[in-house]
Amino acid sequence: MSRKTFIILIGLALLGFFLRSYLYPDNLFFGSEQGRDFKVIRDIVVSHKFTLIGSKTDIAGVFHGPIFYYLATIPFFLSHGDPYIIALFFIAIQSLTVFVIYLLAQELTGHRRVALISAFLFTVSYGAISYSRWLSNPPLTIPISAVFFLFFLRFLKGRKWSLIGAAISYGLMGQAEFINFLLVAATGSVIAFRYYKKIIILPKIFLFFSFCIALLFSVGNFVLFDIRHEFLIIKSVFGLLSGTKGYYISLSQSFISTYSMFINSSMNILGLPNVQITTLILCSIFVVLIMLIRKNHYYSILLSWLLIPNIILIVLRHGALEQLFVFLVVGILMGVSVGIDYVWRKCCPTLGILLLMLLVFSNISLLRVSLFTNYRIFFQSTQPELRYKDQMDVVEYVYKRANGRKFYFQSYTIPYFWQDGWEYLFWQKGMKNNLVLPDEKHDELLYVIIQRDRSNPRFQYDWYKNTVSTWGLLQSTMTFGELTVEERVKEGQHET
């Protein structure tokens, strides 16, 4: 990498960090799942209570790995558990991914221009930016997937020891998102079959050692967990595969679901305005890659990256969720970069530049209109108005009103009455400033936090009328965005 290229990538990383963190204190989403995860991270750092597994998946008895937890302990320790600082730490990881993407695209195509376009598009990609603002484990798939394919490609090109790097990154990718174990294994197996002649000539002991490394980093912690918990995960996985556990849809429904989610995810990743344009561009990418394979067989790796996961998701017949397509972010952006470069070289440089500028303009426009209003962000789609700043204002208000007195709180949240997020925020503020922590045994002074329920206002109205009104005398009310906080005291306890 030349000095000039390095400086360009530094600039792109800084721009990517800015776009991913702009207005973030206000727009950070800190819901019940974030609170649940942060309580585990707190236990690791404060109580030294280590864990072998991460958060639960959508399948009962199956869990993600704990890589997100252990990475988060670094900024947690330095910031006293501040969610905003921890979020910036993970944003920095995402922003620095431009270096890996550049190296991967350069290694795959041999064209510096494709590598620079790939890094540039990743920097401004609406989908990549919105994923990076999700304070959870799935976005870690983005940088690790780029690392995995970089090592795997270098291995196929003759650098034997790169297979160890691919084995480690495979394990880490599955730790970030459990289904990656299957998606990456299937994709890697197809690629390995394509290049089996390069693999079978290697010493068997080396291949076995690499396989053991992959097992250690992928399922080692899960095996230890299962031994201690009567093989819970293994039973759940076998139940899922045998059809006795989980919900199945028909193959045709699965095809429609996966195809639709692939198009919608690609639309966000590429920052495009509608499904029709997205479908046209994806079809063009596949055509260009198929044409280029004759001159550069390594393009088959990129083609497999984009196709095999979709086929696996269709065969699984469980219905596709958007977070399952995080694995494809880098591949999709590299694919469109190859397409732009093809037009640049074969047709007209001006047309190639124009296509690139249109794509950049589309992403920036979508960022300006959508990102900071939480539109087209799937993990916040049910709660677009819930903002971290408003939550912290509520916590600040409660502590100010309590003024050192013992208190407790009850919150109306979405999902209903999961208080993990609020429990963590009160703990973090209280511990950092040496304040009295909420105590359920002393609820004479009660703060009721009500998040506006736009999806079921009648249920919220009945809850307030039949339940909250019985929780003592109302002393004060304050509103912060979508949140209303009431101070209530039991009869005979209120101040005159």
N, C-alpha and C positions, 0 to 999 in steps of 0.2 A: 504494500500500500504506500503510495507516494505521500509526501508531506502535504501536498495540495489536497489530495483526497481525504486525508486525516482531518485537516482543518474543516473541510466541507461537512464531514460526518459529525464533527464536534458541534458545528453550527446547527445541523439538523437535530441532533440530540437536545440541544438547548431549546430550539423551537418546539420540538415535540414535548419537552417538559413544560414549557409555557402553555401550550394548547391544552395539555392534559390537566394542568393545575389551575388554569384561569377561572376565577370566581369559585374555586373549589371549597373554601371554607363555608360559603353559603350553600352550595349545591351538593356537598357531600351527603351521600345517602347512608344513614346509620340506623338500620332497622333492627328487628328482633334477632335475625340471624347473625348480624354483625355483633350484637351484644352477646349472644351465646358464644361466638368464637372468641371474642375478647375476654370473656370470663375464663375461658380455658387458657388463653395466653397469660392472663394475670396469674392463674394458678401455677403455671410453669415458672414464671419469673419470681413471684412473691413467695409461693409456698413450696417451690421445687417439686411440684406434683407433675411428673412427666407423663406423656401419653404416647401410645403406639399408633393411634388412629386419629383421623381428622373428623370433619363434620360428616353428618349422615348424607347419603344419597337419597334419591327418590324411591329406592328399593329398600324395603325394611330389612335390617340386618346387614346391610352393605355400607361401607364407609369410604370416604376419600382418605388419602394419606395425610400426615400431619405436617407436610413441608411448609404450608402457609403459616401454621402456628409457630414453628421454630424460626423461620425467617423473620417473623414479626417480633420475636423477642428482642432482636437487636434494637430497632427504633423504640420499642416499648421501654426498654431499660433506660435509653438515653433521654426519653421525653416524659417519663413518669406515666406512661400509658395514654398519651394524647392521641386520639384517633386521627386527627388531622396530620400530625407529623408521621405517623405510621403509614397513612395513605400516600404521603409524598415519597416515602421510601420505596413503596412498590411502583409508584409512577416513575421514579428514577430508573428502576430496573427496566420498565417498559421502554423508556426513552432511549436507553443505551442499547436496546436491541437493534437499532439502525446499523451498528457495526457488524453484528452477526448476519443480518440480512444482506448487507453489502457483500460480505465475504462469501455467503452462500450463493447469491446470484452470480457473482464473479466466477465461482468454482463451477457452477452448473452450466453457465452459458459461454463463459470465456469472453464476454463483452462487458467492458467497464461501464458503458452507457446503460445497459440493462440493470447493472448493479446499482448505479446512482439513481435511476428512475425508481427502482424497487424501494430503496432507502427513503427517497423523497416522498413517494406515495404512502409509505408506512407512517411517515411523520405527520401527514395531514389527513390520513384516513379517518373518516367519521366513526366507523365501526371500531377500529383499533383504539381510538381515543376514548370512546364511550366505554369499551371493555376495561380500559386501564383505570377508569374512575370507579370501578366496582370493587369495593373493599372486601374481597373474598378470594377463594382459592382458584377457581377456573381460569382467570386471566393469566396465571403463571404458565399456562400451556403455551402461550404465544412465544415468549423468549426461549423456552425449553425446546419447543418443536423446531425452531430455527437451528438451535445448537445440535439437536439430534440429527437432522438431515445434513448439516455441514459435516459432522463427524462421519456419518454413514457414507456420504458421497466421497469424502477423502479416502475412506477405507476402500471403496470400490475402485478408486484411482490408484491404489497400490500402497497407500500408507497404512500398513497393517495395524499399528497400535491405535489408530483412530477408532477401531472397532470397540476398544475399551471405553472411549468417550461416548460412543453411540450407546453402549450397553448401560452406562451410568445415566445418561440423559433419558433413555427409555424408562428406566425405573423412576426417575424424578418426575417425568411427565405423567405417569400413572399415579404418582403420589399427589399430583395437583388435581387430577380428575380421573376417577377410577375407570371410567369407560375407555380412557386412553390406552390402557393395557391392551384392550381388544383392538381398537382402531389402529394403533401404531403397529401392533404385532401383525395384523392382517396386511397392512400396507407394506411393512418391511418384508414380510414373507413373499409377497408378489414380486417385489424388487429383487430380493435374494434369489428367487427362482429364475428371474431374467438374467441374473449375473452369476449363476451357480458355478460356472467354470472358474471364476475368479476366487470363489470361496473354497471349493473342494481341494484346491492345491495347497491350502494353508495347513500347517501342522494341526492334527486333531487335538492335541493337548491345548493349543492356543485357543481353538474354537470352544473347547469345553470350558476353559478358564473364563472366556468372555461370557459364555452362557451362565456360568455361576455368578459372575459379577452382576449380570442383568437380573438374575433371581434375587440376589442379596438386596439390591437397591429397589427392587419392585415389590416383592412379596415378603421379604424377611420380617418386617415389622408386623405384617398381617398374620403371618404364621405364629409368631409369638403371642399375638393377641388372641388368636383362635385357640391355642393350647390352653390359655388361661380362661377362656369363655366357652368351653364345650363346642368348639368349632362352629361358632355362630355364622361367620362370614361364608365359610365353605358350604355349609348347609343352605344358606340363603342363595348363593350363586347356583348351586346344583338345582335347587328348587325353581329358580328362575329359568334355567336352561331346560329343565324337564317339563315346564309348563304348569307346575303345581303352585307356583308363586308368581305374583305379578299379573298385570293386565295386558292382554294381547288384542291386537286388531288384525283384520284380514290383510293379506299381502297387498291387495290393491289399495286399501286405505293407507297402509304403511308407505307405499310408493308415493301416493299423493301427498301425504304428510311430510315425508323426507324431501321430496322435490320442492314443495312449497316453502319449507323452512330453509332449504339450501338457497333458493332464489332470494328470499327475504333477507337472510343473513348476508349474502353476497351484495345485495342492494345497499345495506348499511356499511359493509366493509369498503365498498367502492364509492360510497357517497352518492349514489345515483337516485334520481327522482321517482322512478316507477319500475314496476316489474317488467314491462315490455322491453325497455332499454337494457335492463340488467340481463334478461334472457338472451337478447341479441349479442351482447358483449361476451357473455359466458360461452355461447355457441361459437363465436369467433375465436375465442381463446383456445377452445378444444381443437378447432380446425387448424389453427396455426401451429399448435404443438404437434399434432399428428403429422403435418407437413414437414416440420423441422426435425423430427426424429430420424429421418433418413440421413440427415447430415450430421446430427449430434444425438447419439442414442441416449445420452443422459437426460434428454427432455422427457424420456419415458418415466423417469423418477417423479418429475413434477406432475405428469399426467396421472400417475398412480396415486399421488398424494391427493389429488382433487377428486378422483373417482372412487377409489376403494372404500373410504369411510362412508360415503353415501350408500354404496351397495350393502355394506355391513348393517347400517342403520335400517335399511329396508328389510333385510332378512330377519333382523331381531324382532320386528313387528310390535314395538312398544310405543310408537309415536315419537316423533323427533322434537326435542327441546332446543331452543336457540343456543344455550351454552355448550351443547355438544359440537357446535360448528366452530368453536374458538380454535380448534386444532387446524382449521383450514385458512385462518386469517393470512398468514405469511404466504402460503401457497397461492391463494387467489390474487394477492397483490403482485407476486412475482409473475403469475400468468399474464395479467394485463400488462405488466411492464414488458414482457417478451413480445406481446402483441403490438404495443406502441413502437418498440424498436424495429419490429418487422416492417411496419408501415414506413417508418423513418428510413430504413435502408432500401426497401424494395420499391416503394412508391415515390414518396416525396418527403424530404426532411421537414418542409414547412407543415405538411399535413400531420406528421408525427408530433411536432411541437404543438400544433393546434389541439390535437387530441389530448395531449398531456395537460395543456393549460385548461381545457374544458373540464377535465376530470378534477384538477386542483380547484377550479372555481366552484364546481358542484359540491365538493367536500367542504370548502370554506363557507359557502352559502348555507349548507345544511348545519354546520357548526353554529353559525350565527343565529339561525332561526330556531334550531331544535335542541341543541345540546344543553343550553343553559336554561331552557324551560322544561328539561327532562322529557322531551318528546322523542319517540323512537328509541327509547332506552328500555329494553325489555325487563331488566331486573328492578326497575322503578316504575313500571307501567301502571301498577295498581295504586301507587302512592306518589304521583308526580309532584305534589306540593309539599311533601315532607322534607324539610331542610335541616341540616345539622345546626346551622346558626340559630334557628328558632328553638331547637331542642336545648341548646346551651343557654339561650336566653331564659327558657323556662327553669332550668336548673339553677341559674344565677338568681332568678326571682324567688324561687322557693327558699334557697339558703338565706337570702336577704330578709324575707318575711319571717322565717323561723327564728333568725337572730340568736342562734345558740340553743334554742329549745329543742327537745326531742320531738321527732315527727316521723310520719310515714307517708307513703303516697300510693295511690291506685291510678292506673292508666287505662284508657281505652285505646287499643292499638289495632293495627291490621298487620298480620293475622290477629284475630281477636284475643286480647288479654295476654299476649306474650310480653312480659315485662322485662325480658333480658336486656334489651337496649337501654331502657331507662335505669335499670338497676346498675348497669355498668357506668353510665354517665354520672349518676349521683356518687357512686363509689370513687370514680376517678377525680371528680371535682373535690369531694370531701377529703380524700387522702392527700391530694396535692396541696391543699390549703389548710390541712389540719382542722377540718370542720366536723361537726356531729353527723354521723352517718344515719340514714333512715333506719328505723327500728320498728319492726312490725308489732312488737310487744308494747310500744308506746304510741298508739294511734289516736290519742286524744286530740292531737293536732294532725289533721289529715289534708293532704293536697291531692286534688283530683285533676289529672291531666287528660284532656279529651282531644283526641285527634279527629278532625272532621271526617265523617264517613260519607263519602259521596256515592258509594255503591249501594248502601243500605241505610239511608237516613231514618227510616221508620224504626228499624231495630235500635238504632242509637237513641232515638227519642224515647222509646219505651224503656230502655235501660236507664236513661237519666231520670225519667219520671218515677219509675218503680223502685229503683235501687239507689241512685246517687242522692236523691232527695231525703233518704232515710239516714244518711251518713253525718248527721249533725247540722249545726247552724252555719249558713254561709256567711263568711266574714269579708271576703274580697274576691274579685274576678279580674283576670288580666288575659289578654289575647296576644299571641305571637304567631303571625302567619296563620297556618291551619290549626294551631294548637291553642286551646283555652285551658287555663289553670285556675282552679278554685281553691280557696282556703276554707276549710270547714273544721269546726270544733264540736265535740260532744256537748250536749246540754249540761250546763253547770260548770263547764270548763272555759267558756269564752270570756274574754276580757270585756269589762264595761267601759 
